[in-house]
Amino acid sequence: MLLTRPNDGELIRYGITVTKRIGNAVVRNRMKRRFRALLRELLPSHGLPGSDHVLIGREGGIERDFALLRQELVAALGRASAGKGDRPRPRKARPA
């Protein structure tokens, strides 16, 4: 999953998050390494200038072929740059 948001600057920044539900530390770290490699390769050419990009690891990300992950990230960045992403979810009211 890819989230983007303007950061009021000219830098392209990224973040990665993988929760414990995905697996143990070895699995989570491997997924983060794969994401970092993809982001370093693709963000300079496909990223949104002046935006933060956050990748959220989901189940099955470790087993997925690296070339397929690259294609999916390029497609997601293309949708984001075209403004065709999903609308932001409404925030739930917190109980007082």
Backbone as CSV, one residue per row, in Angstrom:
resi,resn,N_x,N_y,N_z,CA_x,CA_y,CA_z,C_x,C_y,C_z
1,MET,0.850,-1.158,0.000,0.000,0.000,0.000,0.904,1.232,0.000
2,LEU,0.541,2.220,-0.807,1.317,3.453,-0.914,0.450,4.633,-0.504
3,LEU,0.980,5.461,0.380,0.330,6.708,0.775,1.248,7.855,0.384
4,THR,0.671,8.945,-0.112,1.463,10.129,-0.432,0.774,11.352,0.145
5,ARG,1.595,12.340,0.475,1.080,13.607,0.991,2.118,14.688,0.718
6,PRO,1.678,15.872,0.242,2.635,16.969,0.023,3.336,17.343,1.328
7,ASN,4.633,17.709,1.224,5.399,18.014,2.435,5.872,19.468,2.488
8,ASP,5.306,20.347,1.659,5.657,21.779,1.663,7.139,22.023,1.428
9,GLY,7.738,21.216,0.630,9.145,21.367,0.287,9.370,20.819,-1.101
10,GLU,10.616,20.751,-1.496,10.937,20.209,-2.810,11.523,18.809,-2.728
11,LEU,11.725,18.314,-1.511,12.320,16.997,-1.330,11.304,15.888,-1.525
12,ILE,11.790,14.776,-2.041,11.005,13.546,-2.085,11.479,12.714,-0.905
13,ARG,10.575,12.465,0.035,10.942,11.676,1.216,10.111,10.391,1.219
14,TYR,10.611,9.388,1.963,9.854,8.148,2.067,9.913,7.589,3.469
15,GLY,8.943,6.764,3.771,8.884,6.039,5.029,8.348,4.649,4.761
16,ILE,8.668,3.740,5.647,8.244,2.344,5.500,7.717,1.875,6.841
17,THR,6.599,1.167,6.807,6.084,0.572,8.030,5.623,-0.856,7.757
18,VAL,6.008,-1.748,8.651,5.615,-3.153,8.574,5.277,-3.580,9.999
19,THR,4.043,-3.988,10.219,3.609,-4.318,11.576,4.010,-5.732,11.972
20,LYS,3.898,-6.009,13.258,4.256,-7.323,13.784,3.326,-8.420,13.287
21,ARG,2.160,-8.056,12.796,1.237,-9.066,12.266,1.808,-9.754,11.033
22,ILE,2.760,-9.109,10.367,3.343,-9.662,9.144,4.258,-10.847,9.460
23,GLY,4.968,-10.784,10.570,5.868,-11.879,10.918,6.871,-11.430,11.952
24,ASN,7.865,-12.280,12.159,8.888,-11.948,13.151,9.835,-10.881,12.607
25,ALA,10.820,-10.497,13.399,11.720,-9.398,13.032,12.480,-9.689,11.739
26,VAL,12.863,-10.934,11.527,13.610,-11.290,10.321,12.752,-11.028,9.077
27,VAL,11.511,-11.443,9.130,10.591,-11.256,8.002,10.321,-9.770,7.778
28,ARG,10.059,-9.034,8.846,9.764,-7.602,8.714,10.966,-6.845,8.154
29,ASN,12.164,-7.154,8.639,13.360,-6.478,8.154,13.642,-6.804,6.689
30,ARG,13.370,-8.037,6.278,13.571,-8.406,4.877,12.620,-7.617,3.985
31,MET,11.367,-7.482,4.434,10.397,-6.721,3.657,10.822,-5.254,3.559
32,LYS,11.315,-4.701,4.652,11.759,-3.302,4.632,12.963,-3.112,3.712
33,ARG,13.875,-4.080,3.685,15.026,-3.990,2.771,14.571,-3.998,1.315
34,ARG,13.594,-4.845,1.002,13.067,-4.900,-0.365,12.401,-3.574,-0.732
35,PHE,11.630,-3.012,0.189,10.979,-1.722,-0.062,12.004,-0.617,-0.270
36,ARG,13.046,-0.575,0.565,14.076,0.457,0.427,14.750,0.384,-0.937
37,ALA,15.054,-0.828,-1.387,15.696,-0.994,-2.693,14.782,-0.478,-3.808
38,LEU,13.501,-0.798,-3.718,12.555,-0.318,-4.731,12.430,1.199,-4.705
39,LEU,12.323,1.764,-3.515,12.148,3.211,-3.404,13.375,3.968,-3.904
40,ARG,14.559,3.488,-3.573,15.772,4.153,-4.051,15.850,4.130,-5.570
41,GLU,15.368,3.052,-6.164,15.412,2.911,-7.616,14.329,3.744,-8.304
42,LEU,13.118,3.750,-7.762,11.976,4.307,-8.482,11.599,5.738,-8.117
43,LEU,11.828,6.162,-6.884,11.374,7.495,-6.491,12.008,8.630,-7.287
44,PRO,13.299,8.592,-7.596,13.848,9.719,-8.359,13.158,9.941,-9.700
45,SER,12.729,8.884,-10.361,12.110,9.039,-11.679,10.585,9.029,-11.645
46,HIS,9.968,8.331,-10.693,8.520,8.181,-10.675,7.835,8.859,-9.489
47,GLY,8.597,9.307,-8.505,8.011,9.883,-7.296,7.409,11.256,-7.534
48,LEU,6.547,11.666,-6.626,5.925,12.980,-6.688,6.851,13.990,-6.026
49,PRO,7.286,15.023,-6.760,8.177,16.020,-6.156,7.476,16.744,-5.014
50,GLY,8.222,17.018,-3.959,7.660,17.738,-2.820,6.631,16.946,-2.046
51,SER,6.785,15.628,-2.024,5.816,14.778,-1.329,6.514,13.743,-0.465
52,ASP,5.795,13.313,0.558,6.219,12.181,1.376,5.532,10.941,0.821
53,HIS,6.249,9.852,0.752,5.725,8.575,0.274,5.884,7.570,1.409
54,VAL,4.824,6.876,1.744,4.878,5.872,2.809,4.402,4.543,2.229
55,LEU,5.245,3.530,2.357,4.875,2.170,1.956,4.492,1.383,3.202
56,ILE,3.357,0.719,3.130,2.884,-0.102,4.234,2.926,-1.556,3.782
57,GLY,3.683,-2.369,4.501,3.816,-3.775,4.152,2.564,-4.553,4.503
58,ARG,2.129,-5.380,3.597,0.965,-6.236,3.794,1.376,-7.696,3.685
59,GLU,0.494,-8.564,4.130,0.785,-10.002,4.076,1.068,-10.432,2.644
60,GLY,1.999,-11.350,2.474,2.343,-11.855,1.158,3.422,-11.046,0.459
61,GLY,3.883,-9.974,1.067,4.896,-9.130,0.437,6.249,-9.802,0.314
62,ILE,6.554,-10.703,1.212,7.846,-11.398,1.166,7.858,-12.440,0.057
63,GLU,6.758,-13.136,-0.129,6.702,-14.185,-1.139,6.559,-13.628,-2.546
64,ARG,6.125,-12.385,-2.670,5.863,-11.781,-3.966,7.173,-11.555,-4.722
65,ASP,7.142,-11.817,-6.023,8.299,-11.642,-6.885,8.720,-10.172,-6.903
66,PHE,10.028,-9.914,-6.866,10.555,-8.557,-6.794,10.162,-7.741,-8.035
67,ALA,10.191,-8.367,-9.204,9.806,-7.665,-10.435,8.333,-7.275,-10.388
68,LEU,7.491,-8.116,-9.819,6.073,-7.806,-9.684,5.871,-6.654,-8.701
69,LEU,6.623,-6.658,-7.606,6.554,-5.534,-6.666,6.942,-4.232,-7.351
70,ARG,7.974,-4.274,-8.183,8.421,-3.082,-8.906,7.307,-2.574,-9.819
71,GLN,6.674,-3.472,-10.574,5.580,-3.079,-11.470,4.422,-2.473,-10.693
72,GLU,4.073,-3.077,-9.572,2.961,-2.571,-8.773,3.272,-1.200,-8.183
73,LEU,4.519,-0.982,-7.764,4.894,0.317,-7.212,4.902,1.389,-8.300
74,VAL,5.391,1.061,-9.491,5.355,2.014,-10.598,3.908,2.380,-10.921
75,ALA,3.018,1.390,-10.942,1.604,1.655,-11.218,0.989,2.526,-10.124
76,ALA,1.317,2.246,-8.868,0.771,3.030,-7.753,1.284,4.466,-7.801
77,LEU,2.565,4.648,-8.117,3.110,6.002,-8.236,2.476,6.742,-9.407
78,GLY,2.192,6.035,-10.474,1.512,6.643,-11.618,0.104,7.094,-11.262
79,ARG,-0.625,6.245,-10.527,-1.977,6.626,-10.087,-1.924,7.822,-9.154
80,ALA,-0.938,7.841,-8.265,-0.814,8.948,-7.320,-0.490,10.252,-8.045
81,SER,0.395,10.201,-9.030,0.749,11.423,-9.752,-0.401,11.918,-10.620
82,ALA,-1.262,11.008,-11.060,-2.425,11.394,-11.859,-3.595,11.820,-10.982
83,GLY,-3.440,11.702,-9.675,-4.516,12.075,-8.764,-5.641,11.067,-8.722
84,LYS,-5.361,9.832,-9.092,-6.390,8.802,-9.155,-6.357,7.843,-7.979
85,GLY,-5.761,8.265,-6.886,-5.728,7.416,-5.706,-7.068,7.434,-4.993
86,ASP,-7.172,6.634,-3.977,-8.379,6.620,-3.161,-8.464,7.906,-2.351
87,ARG,-9.681,8.309,-2.047,-9.866,9.478,-1.198,-9.412,9.154,0.214
88,PRO,-8.965,10.169,0.959,-8.585,9.911,2.352,-9.783,9.411,3.147
89,ARG,-9.519,8.478,4.015,-10.596,7.951,4.864,-10.965,8.988,5.911
90,PRO,-12.251,9.085,6.240,-12.623,10.020,7.316,-12.090,9.505,8.644
91,ARG,-11.648,10.439,9.463,-11.124,10.046,10.769,-12.269,9.690,11.696
92,LYS,-12.057,8.659,12.466,-13.053,8.250,13.447,-12.928,9.149,14.671
93,ALA,-14.061,9.494,15.233,-14.046,10.306,16.449,-13.525,9.458,17.598
94,ARG,-12.633,10.047,18.361,-12.082,9.338,19.521,-13.028,9.499,20.695
95,PRO,-13.229,8.447,21.455,-14.079,8.577,22.644,-13.426,9.497,23.675
96,ALA,-14.250,10.276,24.319,-13.727,11.234,25.303,-13.348,10.584,26.597
